[in-house]
Structures are given as structure tokens and as C-alpha cells.
Amino acid sequence: MHFQRIHPAQRVSLAERGDFLVTDNYTFEVGGRNKSRKQIEGLDQAYVVADDIELGFGKKLPLWLFGFLY
């Protein structure tokens, strides 16, 4: 199921593991500051998008950065 486009060349769809999948390649799991990678463990191109953090580190990105995509 595809429901949104970030850019014409990039599809956003529901992921089997994680919350959403971009271009059938990148998996994102969204949660709060303490969200872990447990649900996306073992996936190579997977990232946690966390609320209430200002800076990203490792494969954990701040949720506010996604506002720039709108």
C-alpha cells in the first residue's frame, strides 16, 4: 500500500517491520526519546525517528527534521 510521495522518485509505504518504508529501501520507526531499535533490529537501512531529542546520533534521528520535508 503506497500512500504518500516525498519526491516523485520516492514512494512512502507501510513497512512489515517498523512504521514506514521509503523507496522500498529505508525503514523508519517513530517514537519518543527512549524508543529503541528493537522493532527494526537486523534491518540494515533502518532508523529510529525520535521525538524530544534535538540532535541525532547513530541511526536515531530527531522527529523535527522531518518537518523540513513538508
Distance bins in CASP14 RR format, pairs under 12 A and 6 or more apart:
PFRMAT RR
TARGET T0000
AUTHOR 0000-0000-0000
RMODE 2
METHOD distances of the structure
MODEL  1
1 11 0 0 0 0 0 1 0 0 0 0 0
1 12 0 0 0 0 0 1 0 0 0 0 0
1 13 1 0 1 0 0 0 0 0 0 0 0
1 14 1 0 1 0 0 0 0 0 0 0 0
1 15 0 0 0 0 0 1 0 0 0 0 0
1 16 0 0 0 0 0 1 0 0 0 0 0
1 20 0 0 0 0 0 1 0 0 0 0 0
1 21 0 0 0 0 0 1 0 0 0 0 0
2 10 0 0 0 0 0 1 0 0 0 0 0
2 11 1 0 1 0 0 0 0 0 0 0 0
2 12 1 0 0 1 0 0 0 0 0 0 0
2 13 1 0 1 0 0 0 0 0 0 0 0
2 14 0 0 0 0 1 0 0 0 0 0 0
2 15 0 0 0 0 0 1 0 0 0 0 0
2 20 0 0 0 0 0 1 0 0 0 0 0
2 21 0 0 0 0 1 0 0 0 0 0 0
2 22 0 0 0 0 0 1 0 0 0 0 0
2 23 0 0 0 0 0 1 0 0 0 0 0
2 24 0 0 0 0 1 0 0 0 0 0 0
3 11 0 0 0 0 1 0 0 0 0 0 0
3 12 1 0 0 1 0 0 0 0 0 0 0
3 13 1 0 0 1 0 0 0 0 0 0 0
3 14 1 0 0 1 0 0 0 0 0 0 0
3 15 0 0 0 0 0 1 0 0 0 0 0
3 20 0 0 0 0 1 0 0 0 0 0 0
3 21 0 0 0 0 0 1 0 0 0 0 0
3 22 0 0 0 0 0 1 0 0 0 0 0
4 10 0 0 0 0 1 0 0 0 0 0 0
4 11 0 0 0 0 1 0 0 0 0 0 0
4 12 1 0 1 0 0 0 0 0 0 0 0
4 13 0 0 0 0 1 0 0 0 0 0 0
4 14 0 0 0 0 0 1 0 0 0 0 0
4 20 0 0 0 0 1 0 0 0 0 0 0
4 21 0 0 0 0 0 1 0 0 0 0 0
4 22 0 0 0 0 1 0 0 0 0 0 0
4 23 0 0 0 0 0 1 0 0 0 0 0
4 66 0 0 0 0 0 1 0 0 0 0 0
4 69 0 0 0 0 0 1 0 0 0 0 0
4 70 0 0 0 0 0 1 0 0 0 0 0
5 11 1 0 0 1 0 0 0 0 0 0 0
5 12 1 0 0 1 0 0 0 0 0 0 0
5 13 0 0 0 0 0 1 0 0 0 0 0
5 22 0 0 0 0 0 1 0 0 0 0 0
5 23 0 0 0 0 0 1 0 0 0 0 0
5 69 0 0 0 0 0 1 0 0 0 0 0
6 12 1 0 0 1 0 0 0 0 0 0 0
6 13 0 0 0 0 0 1 0 0 0 0 0
6 20 0 0 0 0 0 1 0 0 0 0 0
6 21 0 0 0 0 0 1 0 0 0 0 0
6 22 1 0 0 1 0 0 0 0 0 0 0
6 23 0 0 0 0 1 0 0 0 0 0 0
6 26 0 0 0 0 0 1 0 0 0 0 0
6 28 0 0 0 0 0 1 0 0 0 0 0
6 66 0 0 0 0 1 0 0 0 0 0 0
6 67 0 0 0 0 0 1 0 0 0 0 0
6 68 0 0 0 0 0 1 0 0 0 0 0
6 69 1 0 1 0 0 0 0 0 0 0 0
6 70 0 0 0 0 1 0 0 0 0 0 0
7 22 0 0 0 0 1 0 0 0 0 0 0
7 23 0 0 0 0 1 0 0 0 0 0 0
7 69 0 0 0 0 1 0 0 0 0 0 0
8 23 0 0 0 0 0 1 0 0 0 0 0
9 22 0 0 0 0 0 1 0 0 0 0 0
9 23 1 0 0 1 0 0 0 0 0 0 0
9 24 0 0 0 0 0 1 0 0 0 0 0
9 25 0 0 0 0 0 1 0 0 0 0 0
10 20 0 0 0 0 0 1 0 0 0 0 0
10 21 0 0 0 0 0 1 0 0 0 0 0
10 22 1 0 1 0 0 0 0 0 0 0 0
10 23 1 0 1 0 0 0 0 0 0 0 0
10 24 0 0 0 0 1 0 0 0 0 0 0
10 25 0 0 0 0 1 0 0 0 0 0 0
10 26 0 0 0 0 1 0 0 0 0 0 0
10 69 0 0 0 0 1 0 0 0 0 0 0
11 20 0 0 0 0 0 1 0 0 0 0 0
11 21 0 0 0 0 1 0 0 0 0 0 0
11 22 1 0 0 1 0 0 0 0 0 0 0
11 23 1 0 1 0 0 0 0 0 0 0 0
11 24 1 0 0 1 0 0 0 0 0 0 0
11 25 0 0 0 0 1 0 0 0 0 0 0
11 26 0 0 0 0 0 1 0 0 0 0 0
12 19 0 0 0 0 0 1 0 0 0 0 0
12 20 1 0 1 0 0 0 0 0 0 0 0
12 21 1 0 0 1 0 0 0 0 0 0 0
12 22 1 0 1 0 0 0 0 0 0 0 0
12 23 0 0 0 0 1 0 0 0 0 0 0
12 24 0 0 0 0 0 1 0 0 0 0 0
12 25 0 0 0 0 0 1 0 0 0 0 0
12 26 0 0 0 0 1 0 0 0 0 0 0
12 27 0 0 0 0 0 1 0 0 0 0 0
12 28 0 0 0 0 1 0 0 0 0 0 0
12 66 0 0 0 0 0 1 0 0 0 0 0
12 69 0 0 0 0 1 0 0 0 0 0 0
13 19 0 0 0 0 0 1 0 0 0 0 0
13 20 1 0 0 1 0 0 0 0 0 0 0
13 21 1 0 1 0 0 0 0 0 0 0 0
13 22 0 0 0 0 1 0 0 0 0 0 0
13 23 0 0 0 0 1 0 0 0 0 0 0
13 24 1 0 0 1 0 0 0 0 0 0 0
13 25 0 0 0 0 0 1 0 0 0 0 0
13 26 0 0 0 0 0 1 0 0 0 0 0
13 27 0 0 0 0 0 1 0 0 0 0 0
13 28 0 0 0 0 0 1 0 0 0 0 0
14 20 1 0 0 1 0 0 0 0 0 0 0
14 21 1 0 0 1 0 0 0 0 0 0 0
14 22 0 0 0 0 0 1 0 0 0 0 0
14 24 0 0 0 0 0 1 0 0 0 0 0
14 27 0 0 0 0 0 1 0 0 0 0 0
14 28 0 0 0 0 0 1 0 0 0 0 0
15 21 1 1 0 0 0 0 0 0 0 0 0
15 22 0 0 0 0 1 0 0 0 0 0 0
15 23 0 0 0 0 0 1 0 0 0 0 0
15 24 0 0 0 0 1 0 0 0 0 0 0
15 25 0 0 0 0 0 1 0 0 0 0 0
15 26 0 0 0 0 1 0 0 0 0 0 0
15 27 1 0 1 0 0 0 0 0 0 0 0
15 28 1 0 0 1 0 0 0 0 0 0 0
15 29 0 0 0 0 1 0 0 0 0 0 0
15 30 0 0 0 0 0 1 0 0 0 0 0
15 39 0 0 0 0 1 0 0 0 0 0 0
15 40 0 0 0 0 1 0 0 0 0 0 0
15 43 0 0 0 0 1 0 0 0 0 0 0
15 45 0 0 0 0 0 1 0 0 0 0 0
15 46 0 0 0 0 1 0 0 0 0 0 0
15 47 0 0 0 0 0 1 0 0 0 0 0
16 24 0 0 0 0 0 1 0 0 0 0 0
16 27 0 0 0 0 1 0 0 0 0 0 0
16 39 0 0 0 0 0 1 0 0 0 0 0
16 40 0 0 0 0 0 1 0 0 0 0 0
16 43 0 0 0 0 1 0 0 0 0 0 0
16 46 0 0 0 0 0 1 0 0 0 0 0
17 27 1 0 0 1 0 0 0 0 0 0 0
17 28 0 0 0 0 0 1 0 0 0 0 0
17 29 0 0 0 0 1 0 0 0 0 0 0
17 37 0 0 0 0 0 1 0 0 0 0 0
17 38 0 0 0 0 0 1 0 0 0 0 0
17 39 1 0 0 1 0 0 0 0 0 0 0
17 40 1 0 1 0 0 0 0 0 0 0 0
17 41 0 0 0 0 1 0 0 0 0 0 0
17 42 0 0 0 0 1 0 0 0 0 0 0
17 43 1 0 0 1 0 0 0 0 0 0 0
17 45 0 0 0 0 0 1 0 0 0 0 0
17 46 1 0 0 1 0 0 0 0 0 0 0
18 26 0 0 0 0 0 1 0 0 0 0 0
18 27 1 0 1 0 0 0 0 0 0 0 0
18 28 1 0 0 1 0 0 0 0 0 0 0
18 29 1 0 1 0 0 0 0 0 0 0 0
18 30 0 0 0 0 1 0 0 0 0 0 0
18 31 0 0 0 0 0 1 0 0 0 0 0
18 35 0 0 0 0 0 1 0 0 0 0 0
18 37 0 0 0 0 0 1 0 0 0 0 0
18 38 0 0 0 0 0 1 0 0 0 0 0
18 39 1 0 1 0 0 0 0 0 0 0 0
18 40 1 0 1 0 0 0 0 0 0 0 0
18 41 0 0 0 0 0 1 0 0 0 0 0
18 42 0 0 0 0 0 1 0 0 0 0 0
18 43 0 0 0 0 1 0 0 0 0 0 0
18 45 0 0 0 0 0 1 0 0 0 0 0
18 46 1 0 0 1 0 0 0 0 0 0 0
18 47 0 0 0 0 1 0 0 0 0 0 0
18 48 0 0 0 0 1 0 0 0 0 0 0
18 49 0 0 0 0 0 1 0 0 0 0 0
19 26 0 0 0 0 0 1 0 0 0 0 0
19 27 0 0 0 0 1 0 0 0 0 0 0
19 28 1 0 1 0 0 0 0 0 0 0 0
19 29 1 0 1 0 0 0 0 0 0 0 0
19 30 1 0 1 0 0 0 0 0 0 0 0
19 31 0 0 0 0 1 0 0 0 0 0 0
19 35 0 0 0 0 0 1 0 0 0 0 0
19 39 0 0 0 0 1 0 0 0 0 0 0
19 40 0 0 0 0 1 0 0 0 0 0 0
19 46 0 0 0 0 0 1 0 0 0 0 0
19 47 0 0 0 0 0 1 0 0 0 0 0
19 48 0 0 0 0 1 0 0 0 0 0 0
19 49 0 0 0 0 1 0 0 0 0 0 0
19 63 0 0 0 0 0 1 0 0 0 0 0
19 66 0 0 0 0 0 1 0 0 0 0 0
20 26 0 0 0 0 1 0 0 0 0 0 0
20 27 1 0 0 1 0 0 0 0 0 0 0
20 28 1 0 1 0 0 0 0 0 0 0 0
20 29 0 0 0 0 1 0 0 0 0 0 0
20 30 1 0 0 1 0 0 0 0 0 0 0
20 40 0 0 0 0 0 1 0 0 0 0 0
20 46 0 0 0 0 0 1 0 0 0 0 0
20 47 0 0 0 0 0 1 0 0 0 0 0
20 49 0 0 0 0 1 0 0 0 0 0 0
20 66 0 0 0 0 0 1 0 0 0 0 0
21 27 1 0 1 0 0 0 0 0 0 0 0
21 28 1 0 0 1 0 0 0 0 0 0 0
21 29 0 0 0 0 0 1 0 0 0 0 0
21 40 0 0 0 0 0 1 0 0 0 0 0
21 43 0 0 0 0 1 0 0 0 0 0 0
21 45 0 0 0 0 1 0 0 0 0 0 0
21 46 0 0 0 0 1 0 0 0 0 0 0
21 47 0 0 0 0 0 1 0 0 0 0 0
22 28 1 0 0 1 0 0 0 0 0 0 0
22 45 0 0 0 0 1 0 0 0 0 0 0
22 46 0 0 0 0 0 1 0 0 0 0 0
22 47 0 0 0 0 1 0 0 0 0 0 0
22 49 0 0 0 0 0 1 0 0 0 0 0
22 66 0 0 0 0 0 1 0 0 0 0 0
22 69 0 0 0 0 0 1 0 0 0 0 0
23 45 0 0 0 0 1 0 0 0 0 0 0
24 45 0 0 0 0 0 1 0 0 0 0 0
25 43 0 0 0 0 0 1 0 0 0 0 0
25 44 0 0 0 0 1 0 0 0 0 0 0
25 45 1 0 1 0 0 0 0 0 0 0 0
25 46 0 0 0 0 0 1 0 0 0 0 0
25 47 0 0 0 0 0 1 0 0 0 0 0
26 40 0 0 0 0 0 1 0 0 0 0 0
26 43 0 0 0 0 1 0 0 0 0 0 0
26 44 0 0 0 0 1 0 0 0 0 0 0
26 45 1 0 1 0 0 0 0 0 0 0 0
26 46 1 0 0 1 0 0 0 0 0 0 0
26 47 1 0 0 1 0 0 0 0 0 0 0
26 49 0 0 0 0 0 1 0 0 0 0 0
26 59 0 0 0 0 0 1 0 0 0 0 0
26 61 0 0 0 0 0 1 0 0 0 0 0
27 37 0 0 0 0 0 1 0 0 0 0 0
27 39 0 0 0 0 1 0 0 0 0 0 0
27 40 1 0 1 0 0 0 0 0 0 0 0
27 41 0 0 0 0 0 1 0 0 0 0 0
27 42 0 0 0 0 0 1 0 0 0 0 0
27 43 1 0 1 0 0 0 0 0 0 0 0
27 44 0 0 0 0 1 0 0 0 0 0 0
27 45 1 0 0 1 0 0 0 0 0 0 0
27 46 1 0 1 0 0 0 0 0 0 0 0
27 47 1 0 0 1 0 0 0 0 0 0 0
27 48 0 0 0 0 1 0 0 0 0 0 0
27 49 0 0 0 0 0 1 0 0 0 0 0
27 59 0 0 0 0 0 1 0 0 0 0 0
28 35 0 0 0 0 0 1 0 0 0 0 0
28 37 0 0 0 0 0 1 0 0 0 0 0
28 39 0 0 0 0 0 1 0 0 0 0 0
28 40 0 0 0 0 1 0 0 0 0 0 0
28 43 0 0 0 0 0 1 0 0 0 0 0
28 45 0 0 0 0 1 0 0 0 0 0 0
28 46 1 0 0 1 0 0 0 0 0 0 0
28 47 1 0 1 0 0 0 0 0 0 0 0
28 48 1 0 0 1 0 0 0 0 0 0 0
28 49 1 0 1 0 0 0 0 0 0 0 0
28 50 0 0 0 0 0 1 0 0 0 0 0
28 59 0 0 0 0 0 1 0 0 0 0 0
28 60 0 0 0 0 0 1 0 0 0 0 0
28 61 0 0 0 0 1 0 0 0 0 0 0
28 63 0 0 0 0 0 1 0 0 0 0 0
28 65 0 0 0 0 0 1 0 0 0 0 0
28 66 0 0 0 0 1 0 0 0 0 0 0
28 69 0 0 0 0 0 1 0 0 0 0 0
29 35 1 0 0 1 0 0 0 0 0 0 0
29 36 0 0 0 0 1 0 0 0 0 0 0
29 37 1 0 0 1 0 0 0 0 0 0 0
29 38 0 0 0 0 1 0 0 0 0 0 0
29 39 1 0 1 0 0 0 0 0 0 0 0
29 40 1 0 1 0 0 0 0 0 0 0 0
29 41 0 0 0 0 1 0 0 0 0 0 0
29 42 0 0 0 0 0 1 0 0 0 0 0
29 43 0 0 0 0 1 0 0 0 0 0 0
29 46 1 0 0 1 0 0 0 0 0 0 0
29 47 1 0 0 1 0 0 0 0 0 0 0
29 48 1 0 1 0 0 0 0 0 0 0 0
29 49 1 0 0 1 0 0 0 0 0 0 0
29 50 0 0 0 0 1 0 0 0 0 0 0
29 59 0 0 0 0 1 0 0 0 0 0 0
29 60 0 0 0 0 1 0 0 0 0 0 0
29 61 0 0 0 0 0 1 0 0 0 0 0
29 63 0 0 0 0 0 1 0 0 0 0 0
30 39 0 0 0 0 0 1 0 0 0 0 0
30 40 0 0 0 0 0 1 0 0 0 0 0
30 46 0 0 0 0 0 1 0 0 0 0 0
30 47 0 0 0 0 1 0 0 0 0 0 0
30 48 1 0 0 1 0 0 0 0 0 0 0
30 49 1 0 1 0 0 0 0 0 0 0 0
30 50 1 0 0 1 0 0 0 0 0 0 0
30 51 1 0 0 1 0 0 0 0 0 0 0
30 60 0 0 0 0 0 1 0 0 0 0 0
30 61 0 0 0 0 1 0 0 0 0 0 0
30 62 0 0 0 0 0 1 0 0 0 0 0
30 63 1 0 0 1 0 0 0 0 0 0 0
30 66 0 0 0 0 1 0 0 0 0 0 0
31 37 0 0 0 0 0 1 0 0 0 0 0
31 38 0 0 0 0 0 1 0 0 0 0 0
31 39 0 0 0 0 0 1 0 0 0 0 0
31 40 0 0 0 0 0 1 0 0 0 0 0
31 47 0 0 0 0 0 1 0 0 0 0 0
31 48 1 0 0 1 0 0 0 0 0 0 0
31 49 1 0 0 1 0 0 0 0 0 0 0
31 50 1 0 1 0 0 0 0 0 0 0 0
31 51 1 0 1 0 0 0 0 0 0 0 0
31 52 0 0 0 0 1 0 0 0 0 0 0
31 53 0 0 0 0 0 1 0 0 0 0 0
31 60 0 0 0 0 0 1 0 0 0 0 0
31 61 0 0 0 0 0 1 0 0 0 0 0
31 62 0 0 0 0 0 1 0 0 0 0 0
31 63 1 0 0 1 0 0 0 0 0 0 0
31 66 0 0 0 0 0 1 0 0 0 0 0
32 48 0 0 0 0 1 0 0 0 0 0 0
32 49 0 0 0 0 1 0 0 0 0 0 0
32 50 1 0 1 0 0 0 0 0 0 0 0
32 51 1 0 1 0 0 0 0 0 0 0 0
32 52 1 0 1 0 0 0 0 0 0 0 0
32 53 0 0 0 0 1 0 0 0 0 0 0
32 60 0 0 0 0 0 1 0 0 0 0 0
32 61 0 0 0 0 0 1 0 0 0 0 0
32 62 0 0 0 0 0 1 0 0 0 0 0
32 63 1 0 0 1 0 0 0 0 0 0 0
33 48 0 0 0 0 0 1 0 0 0 0 0
33 49 0 0 0 0 0 1 0 0 0 0 0
33 50 1 0 1 0 0 0 0 0 0 0 0
33 51 1 0 0 1 0 0 0 0 0 0 0
33 52 1 0 1 0 0 0 0 0 0 0 0
33 53 1 0 1 0 0 0 0 0 0 0 0
33 54 0 0 0 0 0 1 0 0 0 0 0
33 55 0 0 0 0 0 1 0 0 0 0 0
33 56 0 0 0 0 0 1 0 0 0 0 0
33 60 0 0 0 0 1 0 0 0 0 0 0
33 62 0 0 0 0 1 0 0 0 0 0 0
33 63 0 0 0 0 1 0 0 0 0 0 0
34 48 0 0 0 0 0 1 0 0 0 0 0
34 50 0 0 0 0 1 0 0 0 0 0 0
34 51 0 0 0 0 0 1 0 0 0 0 0
34 52 0 0 0 0 1 0 0 0 0 0 0
34 53 0 0 0 0 1 0 0 0 0 0 0
34 60 0 0 0 0 0 1 0 0 0 0 0
35 47 0 0 0 0 0 1 0 0 0 0 0
35 48 1 0 1 0 0 0 0 0 0 0 0
35 49 0 0 0 0 1 0 0 0 0 0 0
35 50 1 0 1 0 0 0 0 0 0 0 0
35 51 0 0 0 0 1 0 0 0 0 0 0
35 52 0 0 0 0 1 0 0 0 0 0 0
35 53 0 0 0 0 1 0 0 0 0 0 0
35 59 0 0 0 0 0 1 0 0 0 0 0
35 60 1 0 0 1 0 0 0 0 0 0 0
35 61 0 0 0 0 0 1 0 0 0 0 0
35 62 0 0 0 0 0 1 0 0 0 0 0
35 63 0 0 0 0 1 0 0 0 0 0 0
36 46 0 0 0 0 0 1 0 0 0 0 0
36 48 1 0 0 1 0 0 0 0 0 0 0
36 50 0 0 0 0 1 0 0 0 0 0 0
36 59 0 0 0 0 0 1 0 0 0 0 0
36 60 0 0 0 0 1 0 0 0 0 0 0
37 43 0 0 0 0 1 0 0 0 0 0 0
37 44 0 0 0 0 0 1 0 0 0 0 0
37 46 1 0 0 1 0 0 0 0 0 0 0
37 47 0 0 0 0 1 0 0 0 0 0 0
37 48 1 0 1 0 0 0 0 0 0 0 0
37 49 0 0 0 0 0 1 0 0 0 0 0
37 50 0 0 0 0 0 1 0 0 0 0 0
37 58 0 0 0 0 0 1 0 0 0 0 0
37 59 1 0 0 1 0 0 0 0 0 0 0
37 60 0 0 0 0 1 0 0 0 0 0 0
38 46 0 0 0 0 0 1 0 0 0 0 0
38 48 0 0 0 0 1 0 0 0 0 0 0
39 46 0 0 0 0 1 0 0 0 0 0 0
39 47 0 0 0 0 0 1 0 0 0 0 0
39 48 0 0 0 0 1 0 0 0 0 0 0
40 46 1 1 0 0 0 0 0 0 0 0 0
40 47 1 0 0 1 0 0 0 0 0 0 0
40 48 1 0 0 1 0 0 0 0 0 0 0
40 49 0 0 0 0 0 1 0 0 0 0 0
40 59 0 0 0 0 1 0 0 0 0 0 0
40 60 0 0 0 0 0 1 0 0 0 0 0
41 48 0 0 0 0 0 1 0 0 0 0 0
41 59 0 0 0 0 0 1 0 0 0 0 0
42 59 0 0 0 0 0 1 0 0 0 0 0
43 59 0 0 0 0 1 0 0 0 0 0 0
44 59 0 0 0 0 1 0 0 0 0 0 0
45 59 0 0 0 0 1 0 0 0 0 0 0
46 58 0 0 0 0 0 1 0 0 0 0 0
46 59 1 0 0 1 0 0 0 0 0 0 0
46 60 0 0 0 0 0 1 0 0 0 0 0
46 61 0 0 0 0 0 1 0 0 0 0 0
47 56 0 0 0 0 1 0 0 0 0 0 0
47 57 0 0 0 0 0 1 0 0 0 0 0
47 58 0 0 0 0 1 0 0 0 0 0 0
47 59 1 0 1 0 0 0 0 0 0 0 0
47 60 1 0 0 1 0 0 0 0 0 0 0
47 61 1 0 1 0 0 0 0 0 0 0 0
47 62 0 0 0 0 0 1 0 0 0 0 0
47 63 0 0 0 0 0 1 0 0 0 0 0
47 65 0 0 0 0 0 1 0 0 0 0 0
47 66 0 0 0 0 0 1 0 0 0 0 0
48 56 0 0 0 0 1 0 0 0 0 0 0
48 57 0 0 0 0 0 1 0 0 0 0 0
48 58 0 0 0 0 1 0 0 0 0 0 0
48 59 1 0 0 1 0 0 0 0 0 0 0
48 60 1 0 1 0 0 0 0 0 0 0 0
48 61 1 0 0 1 0 0 0 0 0 0 0
48 62 0 0 0 0 0 1 0 0 0 0 0
48 63 0 0 0 0 1 0 0 0 0 0 0
49 56 0 0 0 0 1 0 0 0 0 0 0
49 59 0 0 0 0 0 1 0 0 0 0 0
49 60 1 0 0 1 0 0 0 0 0 0 0
49 61 1 0 1 0 0 0 0 0 0 0 0
49 62 1 0 0 1 0 0 0 0 0 0 0
49 63 1 0 1 0 0 0 0 0 0 0 0
49 64 0 0 0 0 1 0 0 0 0 0 0
49 65 0 0 0 0 1 0 0 0 0 0 0
49 66 1 0 0 1 0 0 0 0 0 0 0
49 67 0 0 0 0 0 1 0 0 0 0 0
49 69 0 0 0 0 0 1 0 0 0 0 0
50 56 0 0 0 0 1 0 0 0 0 0 0
50 57 0 0 0 0 0 1 0 0 0 0 0
50 58 0 0 0 0 0 1 0 0 0 0 0
50 59 0 0 0 0 0 1 0 0 0 0 0
50 60 1 0 1 0 0 0 0 0 0 0 0
50 61 1 0 0 1 0 0 0 0 0 0 0
50 62 1 0 0 1 0 0 0 0 0 0 0
50 63 1 0 0 1 0 0 0 0 0 0 0
50 64 0 0 0 0 1 0 0 0 0 0 0
50 65 0 0 0 0 0 1 0 0 0 0 0
50 66 0 0 0 0 0 1 0 0 0 0 0
51 60 0 0 0 0 0 1 0 0 0 0 0
51 61 0 0 0 0 0 1 0 0 0 0 0
51 62 0 0 0 0 1 0 0 0 0 0 0
51 63 1 0 1 0 0 0 0 0 0 0 0
51 64 0 0 0 0 1 0 0 0 0 0 0
51 65 0 0 0 0 0 1 0 0 0 0 0
51 66 0 0 0 0 0 1 0 0 0 0 0
52 60 0 0 0 0 0 1 0 0 0 0 0
52 62 0 0 0 0 1 0 0 0 0 0 0
52 63 0 0 0 0 1 0 0 0 0 0 0
52 64 0 0 0 0 1 0 0 0 0 0 0
53 60 1 0 0 1 0 0 0 0 0 0 0
53 61 0 0 0 0 1 0 0 0 0 0 0
53 62 1 0 1 0 0 0 0 0 0 0 0
53 63 1 0 0 1 0 0 0 0 0 0 0
53 64 0 0 0 0 1 0 0 0 0 0 0
53 65 0 0 0 0 0 1 0 0 0 0 0
54 60 0 0 0 0 0 1 0 0 0 0 0
54 61 0 0 0 0 0 1 0 0 0 0 0
54 62 1 0 0 1 0 0 0 0 0 0 0
54 63 0 0 0 0 0 1 0 0 0 0 0
54 64 1 0 0 1 0 0 0 0 0 0 0
54 65 0 0 0 0 0 1 0 0 0 0 0
55 61 0 0 0 0 1 0 0 0 0 0 0
55 62 1 0 0 1 0 0 0 0 0 0 0
55 64 0 0 0 0 0 1 0 0 0 0 0
55 65 0 0 0 0 0 1 0 0 0 0 0
56 62 1 0 1 0 0 0 0 0 0 0 0
56 63 0 0 0 0 0 1 0 0 0 0 0
56 64 0 0 0 0 0 1 0 0 0 0 0
56 65 0 0 0 0 1 0 0 0 0 0 0
61 67 0 0 0 0 0 1 0 0 0 0 0
61 68 0 0 0 0 0 1 0 0 0 0 0
61 69 0 0 0 0 0 1 0 0 0 0 0
62 68 0 0 0 0 0 1 0 0 0 0 0
63 69 0 0 0 0 0 1 0 0 0 0 0
64 70 0 0 0 0 0 1 0 0 0 0 0
END
